[in-house]
């Protein structure tokens, strides 16, 4: 049994991560702003990390928080988590990043190519994506500086069953809701699958050079009508297509490829949109 610090444990993802850890026989130590625990307080994080072998860092700020609060929480706060983990002798830190670190989600920019994979350029312009990419880079530096193992997970939109029902109901009212005003390339992940990926990232074999940033997503798109290639051509016909024969064999295969996560974590999502 391992003892794992989970920041953001009271949140939408955090509650499932804690449950998954317990299911696997591990003990979790929670740290959440809902309990007046703030990752901007280094001493508090350091105390919580004592005796832990791993950290799953989920706590973050997003819109509607202002730019300064997002940077302070997601960059400086994450630095506190990483530094506290190093001082406490933690073996591995799992950082919850985001697909927004690429800078092409939430309508921010057009992708360089489809499907999006781990090698796609990352150039976010919005504060949240910038903060997540900065967090990843700080995690990579910590590997060299402190000897930590760091794995970053980049999920797209996270859903549970009620979210899926809401999305479907909105599409029934207005089919264009699928890509207008914001298209997420049909990429999604069920919160239960993401929780399992977090736990898998804690205990898988060490990544090469001690660091990895991997995409985690459902293997299918979340369209109720279109194949992935049809969606790509409909919304962004100018974007080069790099998909192979696999999109002929499975037309709804995701445009956001989690192949590297499957290989590294020994994890694969179980939830499909349909």
C-alpha positions in Angstrom: 0.0 0.0 0.0 1.2 3.5 -0.8 0.4 6.8 0.7 -0.6 9.4 -2.0 -1.1 13.2 -1.6 -4.0 14.3 -3.8 -4.3 18.1 -4.2 -7.8 19.1 -5.2 -9.2 16.0 -3.7 -12.7 17.5 -3.1 -13.2 18.4 -6.8 -14.9 16.8 -9.7 -11.9 14.7 -10.7 -10.3 14.5 -7.2 -13.2 12.7 -5.6 -13.0 9.9 -8.2 -9.2 9.7 -7.9 -9.5 9.2 -4.1 -12.1 6.5 -4.7 -9.9 4.8 -7.3 -6.9 4.9 -4.9 -8.9 3.2 -2.2 -10.2 0.6 -4.6 -6.5 -0.3 -5.4 -5.7 -0.5 -1.7 -3.8 2.8 -1.4 -4.2 5.6 1.2 -4.9 9.1 0.1 -4.0 12.4 1.9 -6.3 15.2 0.7 -5.4 18.8 0.2 -8.1 21.2 -1.0 -9.0 24.8 -0.9 -12.5 23.6 0.1 -10.9 22.6 3.4 -8.9 25.9 3.7 -5.7 24.2 2.3 -4.0 26.4 -0.3 -1.3 25.2 -2.6 0.1 28.7 -2.5 1.2 28.0 1.1 4.4 26.0 0.7 4.6 25.1 4.4 1.2 23.6 4.4 1.9 21.5 1.2 5.2 20.4 2.7 3.5 19.1 5.8 0.8 17.3 3.8 3.5 15.6 1.6 5.4 14.2 4.6 5.4 10.4 4.4 3.9 10.2 0.9 5.4 8.2 -1.8 3.5 9.9 -4.7 1.6 13.1 -5.4 -1.4 13.6 -7.8 -1.6 17.3 -8.3 -5.1 18.3 -9.5 -5.7 21.7 -7.8 -5.9 24.6 -10.2 -7.5 27.9 -11.1 -9.4 28.5 -14.3 -11.7 31.1 -15.8 -13.5 33.1 -14.3 -10.4 33.7 -12.1 -8.3 36.6 -13.4 -5.0 36.2 -15.2 -2.9 36.9 -12.1 -4.8 34.3 -9.9 -4.5 31.7 -12.6 -0.7 32.2 -12.9 -0.2 32.4 -9.1 -2.2 29.2 -8.5 -1.3 27.1 -11.5 2.4 28.0 -11.8 3.6 29.2 -8.4 1.3 26.8 -6.6 2.4 23.9 -8.7 6.1 24.9 -8.0 5.2 24.6 -4.3 3.8 21.1 -4.8 6.8 20.0 -6.8 9.3 21.6 -4.3 7.4 20.2 -1.3 7.4 16.7 -2.9 11.2 16.9 -3.5 11.8 17.9 0.1 9.5 15.2 1.4 11.3 12.5 -0.5 8.4 11.7 -2.8 9.2 9.3 -5.6 6.7 10.5 -8.3 4.5 13.5 -9.1 1.6 13.3 -11.5 0.6 16.7 -12.8 -2.8 17.3 -14.2 -2.2 19.4 -17.3 -4.7 20.0 -20.1 -5.3 19.8 -23.8 -5.3 23.6 -23.7 -1.6 23.5 -23.3 -1.5 23.0 -27.1 -3.1 26.3 -27.7 -5.6 25.0 -30.2 -8.6 24.1 -27.9 -11.4 26.4 -26.8 -11.4 28.1 -30.2 -7.9 29.6 -29.6 -6.3 28.6 -32.9 -6.4 26.1 -35.7 -4.4 22.9 -35.4 -1.3 22.3 -37.5 -2.7 18.9 -38.5 -5.1 16.1 -37.7 -5.2 14.0 -35.7 -3.6 15.8 -32.8 -0.9 13.8 -31.1 1.8 14.2 -28.5 4.1 15.8 -31.1 1.7 18.6 -32.1 3.3 22.0 -31.5 2.3 23.7 -28.2 1.9 27.5 -28.3 -0.9 28.6 -26.0 -1.9 32.2 -25.9 -4.6 32.1 -23.2 -3.6 32.3 -19.5 -4.9 28.8 -18.5 -3.1 27.0 -21.3 0.0 29.0 -20.7 0.0 28.2 -17.0 -0.4 24.5 -17.7 2.5 24.4 -20.2 4.6 26.4 -17.7 3.7 23.8 -15.0 4.8 21.0 -17.3 8.2 22.7 -18.1 8.8 23.3 -14.4 8.0 19.6 -13.7 10.6 18.6 -16.4 13.2 20.9 -14.8 12.5 19.3 -11.4 13.4 15.9 -12.7 16.9 17.1 -13.4 17.2 19.3 -10.3 15.6 17.0 -7.7 15.6 13.5 -9.2 11.8 13.3 -9.1 9.8 11.3 -11.6 7.1 13.4 -13.2 4.3 12.4 -15.5 1.9 15.1 -16.9 -1.5 14.2 -18.2 -3.2 16.3 -20.9 -7.0 15.5 -21.0 -9.6 17.3 -23.2 -13.1 18.0 -21.8 -13.9 15.8 -18.9 -17.5 14.4 -18.7 -19.6 12.3 -16.5 -22.9 10.7 -17.4 -24.9 13.8 -16.6 -22.6 15.9 -18.8 -23.1 13.6 -21.7 -26.9 13.9 -21.3 -26.7 17.7 -21.3 -24.5 17.8 -24.4 -26.9 15.5 -26.3 -29.9 17.6 -25.2 -28.2 20.8 -26.5 -27.5 19.2 -29.8 -31.1 18.2 -30.2 -32.1 21.8 -29.8 -29.3 23.1 -32.1 -27.2 20.5 -34.1 -24.5 23.2 -34.7 -23.8 23.2 -30.9 -21.3 20.4 -31.8 -18.9 22.9 -33.3 -20.3 26.3 -32.8 -19.2 28.5 -31.1 -16.4 26.3 -29.8 -15.3 23.0 -31.3 -13.2 20.6 -29.2 -12.4 18.2 -32.1 -14.8 15.7 -30.7 -12.3 14.9 -28.0 -13.5 14.0 -24.5 -12.8 11.7 -21.6 -15.0 10.2 -18.9 -14.1 11.3 -15.4 -13.8 7.7 -14.2 -11.3 6.9 -17.0 -9.3 9.9 -16.1 -9.2 8.9 -12.4 -7.9 5.5 -13.4 -5.3 7.2 -15.6 -4.1 9.3 -12.7 -3.6 6.2 -10.5 -2.0 4.3 -13.3 0.4 7.2 -13.7 1.4 6.9 -10.1 2.5 3.3 -10.3 3.6 2.6 -13.9 7.2 2.1 -14.8 9.3 5.2 -14.8 9.3 7.2 -18.1 12.4 7.7 -20.1 14.7 10.4 -18.5 12.1 10.5 -15.6 9.6 12.7 -17.4 6.7 12.3 -19.8 3.7 14.4 -21.0 1.0 12.3 -22.4 -2.5 12.7 -23.9 -5.4 11.0 -22.2 -8.7 10.7 -23.9 -11.6 8.4 -24.9 -10.7 6.4 -28.0 -13.8 7.6 -29.9 -15.2 11.1 -30.8 -18.2 12.5 -29.0 -20.2 13.2 -32.2 -23.7 11.6 -32.4 -23.7 12.0 -36.2 -20.3 12.4 -37.9 -17.1 10.4 -38.3 -13.9 12.0 -37.2 -12.7 12.6 -40.7 -16.1 14.1 -41.7 -15.9 16.5 -38.7 -12.3 17.5 -39.5 -13.3 18.3 -43.1 -16.4 20.1 -42.2 -15.0 22.4 -39.6 -11.3 22.8 -40.7 -11.0 21.6 -44.4 -7.7 23.5 -44.7 -5.9 21.5 -42.0 -3.6 18.7 -43.3 -4.8 15.2 -42.6 -2.3 12.7 -41.2 -4.6 9.9 -40.2 -4.0 6.5 -41.6 -5.9 3.3 -42.3 -7.0 3.1 -38.7 -9.6 5.8 -39.5 -11.1 3.6 -42.3 -11.3 0.7 -39.9 -12.8 2.8 -37.1 -14.3 6.0 -38.6 -15.1 7.5 -35.1 -11.6 7.1 -33.8 -10.6 10.1 -31.8 -8.9 13.1 -33.3 -6.9 13.5 -30.1 -4.7 10.4 -29.9 -3.9 8.9 -26.4 -1.4 6.3 -27.8 1.5 7.4 -25.7 -0.5 7.2 -22.5 -1.6 3.7 -23.4 2.0 2.6 -23.9 3.4 4.3 -20.8 0.7 3.9 -18.3 -0.6 0.5 -19.3 -4.0 2.2 -19.3 -6.8 2.4 -21.8 -10.2 4.1 -21.4 -13.2 1.9 -21.0 -16.0 4.5 -21.7 -17.3 5.2 -25.2 -19.6 8.0 -26.2 -22.2 5.6 -27.7 
